Amino acid sequence: MSVCKVDVPRHIYWSSRNKVTIDESDPRQKKWLLGQILSNGTISDIRKLDLDEVEQALPSLNLPLNIRVLWRDYFEWRHSNSVS
């Protein structure tokens, strides 16, 4: 298993005075980062995400209700408007 260290930008995780680095090869840390991006990220941060990965992880992410509902509704819309 390879280690992929990522520095978390301050605008995504601003409650720590120290620089925060996560290991994206650790599923728990990657899930935490995904939740932080969905809750606090910019549109630029969100555009970098794999939406299939977001959809798969959504039920297990610790998100505020309004963010969870927004993404749930988005994926329902995405599926209802996909070309078969």
PyMOL commands that place a pseudoatom at each C-alpha (Angstrom):
pseudoatom trace, name=CA, resn=MET, resi=1, chain=A, elem=C, hetatm=0, pos=[0.000, 0.000, 0.000]
pseudoatom trace, name=CA, resn=SER, resi=2, chain=A, elem=C, hetatm=0, pos=[1.457, 3.341, -1.044]
pseudoatom trace, name=CA, resn=VAL, resi=3, chain=A, elem=C, hetatm=0, pos=[1.327, 6.396, 1.169]
pseudoatom trace, name=CA, resn=CYS, resi=4, chain=A, elem=C, hetatm=0, pos=[-0.094, 9.557, -0.356]
pseudoatom trace, name=CA, resn=LYS, resi=5, chain=A, elem=C, hetatm=0, pos=[0.326, 12.495, 2.011]
pseudoatom trace, name=CA, resn=VAL, resi=6, chain=A, elem=C, hetatm=0, pos=[-1.851, 15.534, 1.322]
pseudoatom trace, name=CA, resn=ASP, resi=7, chain=A, elem=C, hetatm=0, pos=[-1.744, 18.891, 3.070]
pseudoatom trace, name=CA, resn=VAL, resi=8, chain=A, elem=C, hetatm=0, pos=[-5.242, 20.045, 3.909]
pseudoatom trace, name=CA, resn=PRO, resi=9, chain=A, elem=C, hetatm=0, pos=[-5.758, 23.683, 2.853]
pseudoatom trace, name=CA, resn=ARG, resi=10, chain=A, elem=C, hetatm=0, pos=[-6.626, 26.128, 5.647]
pseudoatom trace, name=CA, resn=HIS, resi=11, chain=A, elem=C, hetatm=0, pos=[-9.940, 27.083, 4.010]
pseudoatom trace, name=CA, resn=ILE, resi=12, chain=A, elem=C, hetatm=0, pos=[-11.056, 23.440, 4.289]
pseudoatom trace, name=CA, resn=TYR, resi=13, chain=A, elem=C, hetatm=0, pos=[-9.874, 22.798, 7.843]
pseudoatom trace, name=CA, resn=TRP, resi=14, chain=A, elem=C, hetatm=0, pos=[-9.395, 26.072, 9.644]
pseudoatom trace, name=CA, resn=SER, resi=15, chain=A, elem=C, hetatm=0, pos=[-9.904, 25.053, 13.256]
pseudoatom trace, name=CA, resn=SER, resi=16, chain=A, elem=C, hetatm=0, pos=[-6.301, 23.973, 13.803]
pseudoatom trace, name=CA, resn=ARG, resi=17, chain=A, elem=C, hetatm=0, pos=[-3.368, 26.318, 14.220]
pseudoatom trace, name=CA, resn=ASN, resi=18, chain=A, elem=C, hetatm=0, pos=[-1.071, 23.617, 12.921]
pseudoatom trace, name=CA, resn=LYS, resi=19, chain=A, elem=C, hetatm=0, pos=[-0.747, 22.438, 9.365]
pseudoatom trace, name=CA, resn=VAL, resi=20, chain=A, elem=C, hetatm=0, pos=[-2.873, 19.316, 8.839]
pseudoatom trace, name=CA, resn=THR, resi=21, chain=A, elem=C, hetatm=0, pos=[-1.623, 16.494, 6.640]
pseudoatom trace, name=CA, resn=ILE, resi=22, chain=A, elem=C, hetatm=0, pos=[-3.542, 13.323, 5.912]
pseudoatom trace, name=CA, resn=ASP, resi=23, chain=A, elem=C, hetatm=0, pos=[-2.658, 10.007, 4.338]
pseudoatom trace, name=CA, resn=GLU, resi=24, chain=A, elem=C, hetatm=0, pos=[-5.120, 9.423, 1.472]
pseudoatom trace, name=CA, resn=SER, resi=25, chain=A, elem=C, hetatm=0, pos=[-4.254, 5.722, 1.457]
pseudoatom trace, name=CA, resn=ASP, resi=26, chain=A, elem=C, hetatm=0, pos=[-5.939, 5.455, 4.877]
pseudoatom trace, name=CA, resn=PRO, resi=27, chain=A, elem=C, hetatm=0, pos=[-9.696, 5.042, 4.199]
pseudoatom trace, name=CA, resn=ARG, resi=28, chain=A, elem=C, hetatm=0, pos=[-10.710, 6.775, 7.448]
pseudoatom trace, name=CA, resn=GLN, resi=29, chain=A, elem=C, hetatm=0, pos=[-8.546, 9.819, 6.740]
pseudoatom trace, name=CA, resn=LYS, resi=30, chain=A, elem=C, hetatm=0, pos=[-9.679, 9.979, 3.121]
pseudoatom trace, name=CA, resn=LYS, resi=31, chain=A, elem=C, hetatm=0, pos=[-13.340, 9.803, 4.221]
pseudoatom trace, name=CA, resn=TRP, resi=32, chain=A, elem=C, hetatm=0, pos=[-12.705, 12.603, 6.743]
pseudoatom trace, name=CA, resn=LEU, resi=33, chain=A, elem=C, hetatm=0, pos=[-11.128, 14.782, 4.027]
pseudoatom trace, name=CA, resn=LEU, resi=34, chain=A, elem=C, hetatm=0, pos=[-14.024, 14.114, 1.667]
pseudoatom trace, name=CA, resn=GLY, resi=35, chain=A, elem=C, hetatm=0, pos=[-16.483, 15.263, 4.330]
pseudoatom trace, name=CA, resn=GLN, resi=36, chain=A, elem=C, hetatm=0, pos=[-14.427, 18.390, 4.987]
pseudoatom trace, name=CA, resn=ILE, resi=37, chain=A, elem=C, hetatm=0, pos=[-14.307, 19.234, 1.279]
pseudoatom trace, name=CA, resn=LEU, resi=38, chain=A, elem=C, hetatm=0, pos=[-18.062, 18.726, 0.859]
pseudoatom trace, name=CA, resn=SER, resi=39, chain=A, elem=C, hetatm=0, pos=[-18.741, 20.889, 3.917]
pseudoatom trace, name=CA, resn=ASN, resi=40, chain=A, elem=C, hetatm=0, pos=[-16.077, 23.601, 3.612]
pseudoatom trace, name=CA, resn=GLY, resi=41, chain=A, elem=C, hetatm=0, pos=[-14.495, 23.343, 0.172]
pseudoatom trace, name=CA, resn=THR, resi=42, chain=A, elem=C, hetatm=0, pos=[-14.727, 25.765, -2.707]
pseudoatom trace, name=CA, resn=ILE, resi=43, chain=A, elem=C, hetatm=0, pos=[-16.205, 24.897, -6.075]
pseudoatom trace, name=CA, resn=SER, resi=44, chain=A, elem=C, hetatm=0, pos=[-12.628, 24.397, -7.259]
pseudoatom trace, name=CA, resn=ASP, resi=45, chain=A, elem=C, hetatm=0, pos=[-12.054, 21.798, -4.514]
pseudoatom trace, name=CA, resn=ILE, resi=46, chain=A, elem=C, hetatm=0, pos=[-15.320, 20.021, -5.320]
pseudoatom trace, name=CA, resn=ARG, resi=47, chain=A, elem=C, hetatm=0, pos=[-14.558, 19.913, -9.061]
pseudoatom trace, name=CA, resn=LYS, resi=48, chain=A, elem=C, hetatm=0, pos=[-11.453, 17.834, -8.272]
pseudoatom trace, name=CA, resn=LEU, resi=49, chain=A, elem=C, hetatm=0, pos=[-13.528, 15.106, -6.596]
pseudoatom trace, name=CA, resn=ASP, resi=50, chain=A, elem=C, hetatm=0, pos=[-14.537, 11.830, -8.191]
pseudoatom trace, name=CA, resn=LEU, resi=51, chain=A, elem=C, hetatm=0, pos=[-18.334, 12.124, -8.023]
pseudoatom trace, name=CA, resn=ASP, resi=52, chain=A, elem=C, hetatm=0, pos=[-18.810, 8.360, -8.163]
pseudoatom trace, name=CA, resn=GLU, resi=53, chain=A, elem=C, hetatm=0, pos=[-16.577, 8.109, -5.083]
pseudoatom trace, name=CA, resn=VAL, resi=54, chain=A, elem=C, hetatm=0, pos=[-18.570, 10.866, -3.371]
pseudoatom trace, name=CA, resn=GLU, resi=55, chain=A, elem=C, hetatm=0, pos=[-21.848, 9.078, -4.086]
pseudoatom trace, name=CA, resn=GLN, resi=56, chain=A, elem=C, hetatm=0, pos=[-20.542, 5.772, -2.768]
pseudoatom trace, name=CA, resn=ALA, resi=57, chain=A, elem=C, hetatm=0, pos=[-19.150, 7.355, 0.411]
pseudoatom trace, name=CA, resn=LEU, resi=58, chain=A, elem=C, hetatm=0, pos=[-22.093, 9.683, 1.087]
pseudoatom trace, name=CA, resn=PRO, resi=59, chain=A, elem=C, hetatm=0, pos=[-24.073, 7.380, 3.428]
pseudoatom trace, name=CA, resn=SER, resi=60, chain=A, elem=C, hetatm=0, pos=[-21.063, 6.925, 5.710]
pseudoatom trace, name=CA, resn=LEU, resi=61, chain=A, elem=C, hetatm=0, pos=[-19.866, 10.540, 5.820]
pseudoatom trace, name=CA, resn=ASN, resi=62, chain=A, elem=C, hetatm=0, pos=[-20.382, 12.706, 8.893]
pseudoatom trace, name=CA, resn=LEU, resi=63, chain=A, elem=C, hetatm=0, pos=[-22.021, 15.714, 7.237]
pseudoatom trace, name=CA, resn=PRO, resi=64, chain=A, elem=C, hetatm=0, pos=[-24.390, 18.437, 8.382]
pseudoatom trace, name=CA, resn=LEU, resi=65, chain=A, elem=C, hetatm=0, pos=[-27.953, 17.536, 7.361]
pseudoatom trace, name=CA, resn=ASN, resi=66, chain=A, elem=C, hetatm=0, pos=[-28.258, 20.359, 4.818]
pseudoatom trace, name=CA, resn=ILE, resi=67, chain=A, elem=C, hetatm=0, pos=[-25.044, 19.262, 3.052]
pseudoatom trace, name=CA, resn=ARG, resi=68, chain=A, elem=C, hetatm=0, pos=[-26.122, 15.590, 3.069]
pseudoatom trace, name=CA, resn=VAL, resi=69, chain=A, elem=C, hetatm=0, pos=[-29.544, 16.489, 1.604]
pseudoatom trace, name=CA, resn=LEU, resi=70, chain=A, elem=C, hetatm=0, pos=[-27.979, 18.709, -1.053]
pseudoatom trace, name=CA, resn=TRP, resi=71, chain=A, elem=C, hetatm=0, pos=[-25.712, 15.899, -2.266]
pseudoatom trace, name=CA, resn=ARG, resi=72, chain=A, elem=C, hetatm=0, pos=[-28.427, 13.238, -2.008]
pseudoatom trace, name=CA, resn=ASP, resi=73, chain=A, elem=C, hetatm=0, pos=[-30.733, 15.407, -4.120]
pseudoatom trace, name=CA, resn=TYR, resi=74, chain=A, elem=C, hetatm=0, pos=[-27.941, 16.106, -6.596]
pseudoatom trace, name=CA, resn=PHE, resi=75, chain=A, elem=C, hetatm=0, pos=[-27.278, 12.392, -7.142]
pseudoatom trace, name=CA, resn=GLU, resi=76, chain=A, elem=C, hetatm=0, pos=[-30.998, 11.670, -7.523]
pseudoatom trace, name=CA, resn=TRP, resi=77, chain=A, elem=C, hetatm=0, pos=[-31.166, 14.423, -10.149]
pseudoatom trace, name=CA, resn=ARG, resi=78, chain=A, elem=C, hetatm=0, pos=[-27.990, 13.148, -11.840]
pseudoatom trace, name=CA, resn=HIS, resi=79, chain=A, elem=C, hetatm=0, pos=[-29.415, 9.643, -12.175]
pseudoatom trace, name=CA, resn=SER, resi=80, chain=A, elem=C, hetatm=0, pos=[-32.812, 10.805, -13.374]
pseudoatom trace, name=CA, resn=ASN, resi=81, chain=A, elem=C, hetatm=0, pos=[-31.159, 12.937, -16.069]
pseudoatom trace, name=CA, resn=SER, resi=82, chain=A, elem=C, hetatm=0, pos=[-28.521, 10.474, -17.229]
pseudoatom trace, name=CA, resn=VAL, resi=83, chain=A, elem=C, hetatm=0, pos=[-28.673, 9.155, -20.749]
pseudoatom trace, name=CA, resn=SER, resi=84, chain=A, elem=C, hetatm=0, pos=[-29.154, 5.409, -20.894]
for i in range(1, 84): cmd.bond("trace and resi %d" % i, "trace and resi %d" % (i + 1))
show_as sticks, trace
zoom trace
